[in-house]
């Protein structure tokens, strides 16, 4: 019963969030909760505000109005730094260090247990490349190094911005399996993507368009709501319904 209660609690609570950039509205009065211990997909077309929303959740985005709480504390507050892992779209590691050197360096910064760096290298399937300098890796491999750094501290919340972009289908499948395993062990994951087929791997979906939240649904709930079996068609049905109500 305790595990079920923890899974139903909110890891992220967003209330009336508004963000402007360059005088233009980017996020328009968003309100939603993200349940703990689940994989929640943040999906929508490029430019709809997904990255800005993730930045607000990790506390690095200036907001115009609203409130964002993460693990019971204001977003970006000091106590959250060791509890939240954040993967940006651009790789955020040192190109002149090897994969293993990067992970050991960030591990020392975070104070993680011995051997954790090598564990995360294996988790993201970079074992054969651990001794290679990061600048010599492919774009997808560099992204996996960044993902490994986000996993180092065994955070309670992982915020992953397009983590599977540029990866081959087998690695994407394996990463989604890893995400499911992390959630089963109690980690909360918020994973963004502009590819609707990846919604199949999520427990819950936040569907965005033009800075607005169209729906908060499970994949099956979205199918039932729209009467469409394919999730990309279901998303289009939501857009059409919204246009019809405008």
C-alpha positions in Angstrom: 0.0 0.0 0.0 2.9 2.4 0.8 4.3 2.0 -2.7 0.9 2.7 -4.3 0.6 5.8 -2.2 4.0 7.1 -3.2 3.2 6.4 -6.8 0.1 8.5 -6.6 1.8 11.5 -4.9 2.8 14.5 -7.1 6.5 14.9 -7.8 5.8 18.1 -9.8 2.9 20.5 -9.3 2.5 23.4 -11.7 -0.1 26.1 -11.1 -1.0 29.0 -13.5 2.5 29.1 -15.1 3.1 31.8 -17.6 6.4 32.6 -19.4 7.2 35.3 -21.8 10.4 35.5 -23.9 11.2 38.6 -26.0 7.7 39.9 -25.1 6.0 37.0 -26.6 4.0 34.4 -24.6 5.7 31.0 -24.6 3.7 29.2 -21.8 0.1 30.2 -21.3 -1.4 29.5 -17.8 -0.3 25.9 -17.5 -1.6 23.9 -14.5 -0.9 20.1 -14.0 0.6 17.5 -11.7 3.1 14.8 -12.5 2.8 11.6 -10.4 5.7 10.1 -8.6 7.3 6.9 -9.7 6.0 7.0 -13.3 7.2 7.9 -16.8 5.4 11.0 -17.9 5.8 12.0 -21.6 5.9 15.7 -22.5 4.9 15.6 -26.2 4.2 18.2 -28.8 5.7 19.7 -32.0 9.1 21.5 -31.9 8.6 25.1 -30.7 5.5 24.4 -28.6 7.3 25.3 -25.3 8.5 21.9 -24.0 12.0 23.0 -23.3 10.9 26.2 -21.6 8.5 24.2 -19.4 11.3 21.8 -18.4 13.6 24.8 -17.6 10.9 26.2 -15.4 10.6 22.8 -13.6 14.3 22.6 -12.9 14.3 26.3 -11.8 16.5 27.9 -14.4 13.7 29.8 -16.3 12.4 33.2 -15.4 8.6 33.1 -15.1 6.1 35.8 -15.5 3.5 34.2 -13.1 2.5 31.0 -11.5 4.0 28.5 -9.1 6.1 25.4 -9.7 6.8 22.9 -6.9 9.2 19.9 -7.3 9.3 17.2 -4.7 7.5 19.4 -2.3 9.8 22.4 -2.7 9.9 25.5 -4.9 11.5 24.7 -8.3 15.3 25.5 -8.3 15.7 25.6 -4.5 19.0 24.5 -3.1 17.6 21.2 -1.4 16.6 20.0 -4.9 20.0 20.1 -6.5 21.0 16.6 -5.5 17.5 15.2 -6.0 16.8 16.3 -9.6 18.7 15.2 -12.7 18.4 17.3 -15.8 19.4 16.4 -19.4 19.4 19.3 -21.9 19.1 18.8 -25.6 22.7 19.9 -26.2 25.3 17.6 -24.7 26.7 19.1 -21.5 30.0 17.4 -21.0 33.7 18.1 -21.6 34.8 17.2 -25.1 38.5 16.9 -24.3 37.9 14.3 -21.6 37.1 10.6 -22.1 33.7 9.2 -21.3 35.0 7.7 -18.1 36.9 10.8 -17.1 33.8 12.9 -17.5 31.7 10.6 -15.4 34.3 10.3 -12.7 34.7 14.1 -12.6 31.0 14.7 -12.3 30.8 11.9 -9.8 33.3 13.6 -7.5 31.4 16.8 -7.8 28.2 15.1 -6.7 29.9 12.9 -4.1 28.5 9.7 -5.5 29.6 6.2 -4.3 32.6 4.5 -5.8 31.8 2.6 -8.9 28.7 4.6 -9.8 30.4 6.2 -12.8 31.1 2.8 -14.4 27.5 1.7 -13.6 26.0 4.6 -15.5 28.4 4.1 -18.4 27.0 0.6 -18.8 23.4 1.8 -18.3 23.7 4.0 -21.4 25.5 1.3 -23.4 28.8 3.1 -23.7 31.1 0.5 -22.1 33.0 -0.1 -25.4 33.6 3.7 -25.7 34.5 4.5 -22.1 38.1 5.3 -23.0 37.3 7.5 -26.0 37.5 11.3 -25.9 34.0 12.7 -26.0 34.8 15.0 -29.0 35.5 11.9 -31.1 32.0 10.4 -30.5 28.9 10.7 -32.6 26.2 13.1 -31.7 24.0 10.3 -30.3 26.9 8.9 -28.2 27.7 12.4 -26.8 24.0 12.7 -25.8 24.3 9.4 -24.0 27.3 10.7 -22.0 25.1 13.6 -20.9 22.3 11.2 -19.9 24.8 9.2 -17.9 25.8 12.4 -15.9 22.1 13.0 -15.2 21.8 9.5 -13.8 25.0 9.7 -11.7 23.4 10.9 -8.5 20.5 8.4 -8.6 18.0 11.4 -8.5 14.4 11.1 -7.4 13.3 13.1 -10.5 14.8 12.9 -13.9 13.9 15.7 -16.4 15.0 14.6 -19.9 14.8 16.9 -22.8 14.6 14.8 -26.1 16.9 12.1 -24.7 16.4 9.7 -27.7 16.9 12.2 -30.6 19.6 10.9 -33.0 19.7 7.4 -31.5 19.2 4.2 -33.5 15.9 2.2 -32.9 17.6 -0.5 -30.8 19.2 2.0 -28.4 15.9 4.0 -28.2 14.2 0.7 -27.2 16.8 -0.1 -24.6 16.7 3.4 -23.1 12.9 3.3 -22.8 13.3 0.0 -21.0 15.8 1.6 -18.7 13.4 4.5 -18.0 10.7 1.9 -17.1 13.0 0.1 -14.7 14.0 3.4 -13.0 10.3 4.3 -12.6 9.6 0.8 -11.2 12.3 1.5 -8.6 10.7 4.8 -7.6 12.3 7.4 -9.8 10.0 9.9 -11.5 10.8 10.7 -15.1 9.6 13.6 -17.2 10.6 12.8 -20.8 10.1 15.2 -23.7 9.7 14.2 -27.3 8.3 15.5 -30.6 7.8 11.9 -31.8 4.3 10.7 -30.9 5.2 7.0 -31.3 7.3 7.4 -28.2 4.1 8.1 -26.2 3.5 4.3 -26.2 6.3 4.0 -23.6 4.8 6.5 -21.1 2.4 6.0 -18.2 1.0 9.5 -18.6 1.1 12.1 -21.3 1.2 15.9 -21.2 0.3 17.0 -24.7 1.3 20.6 -25.7 0.7 22.9 -28.6 1.6 26.6 -29.0 2.4 27.0 -25.3 -0.9 25.4 -24.1 -1.6 22.1 -22.5 -4.1 20.2 -24.7 -4.5 17.2 -22.4 -3.2 15.2 -19.5 -4.0 11.6 -20.3 -2.7 8.1 -20.3 -2.1 6.6 -23.8 -5.2 4.4 -23.5 -7.2 7.3 -22.1 -6.2 9.4 -25.1 -7.4 6.6 -27.4 -10.7 6.4 -25.7 -11.2 10.1 -25.6 -10.6 10.6 -29.3 -11.7 7.2 -30.7 -8.4 6.8 -32.5 -6.0 3.9 -32.0 -2.9 5.5 -33.4 -1.6 8.1 -30.9 -0.4 10.5 -33.6 -3.9 10.5 -35.0 -5.4 10.9 -31.6 -3.2 14.0 -31.0 -4.3 15.4 -34.4 -7.9 14.8 -33.3 -7.3 16.9 -30.2 -6.0 19.7 -32.3 -8.9 19.6 -34.7 -11.4 19.6 -31.8 -9.7 22.6 -30.3 -9.8 24.4 -33.6 -13.5 23.6 -33.9 -14.2 25.1 -30.5 -12.2 28.3 -31.2 
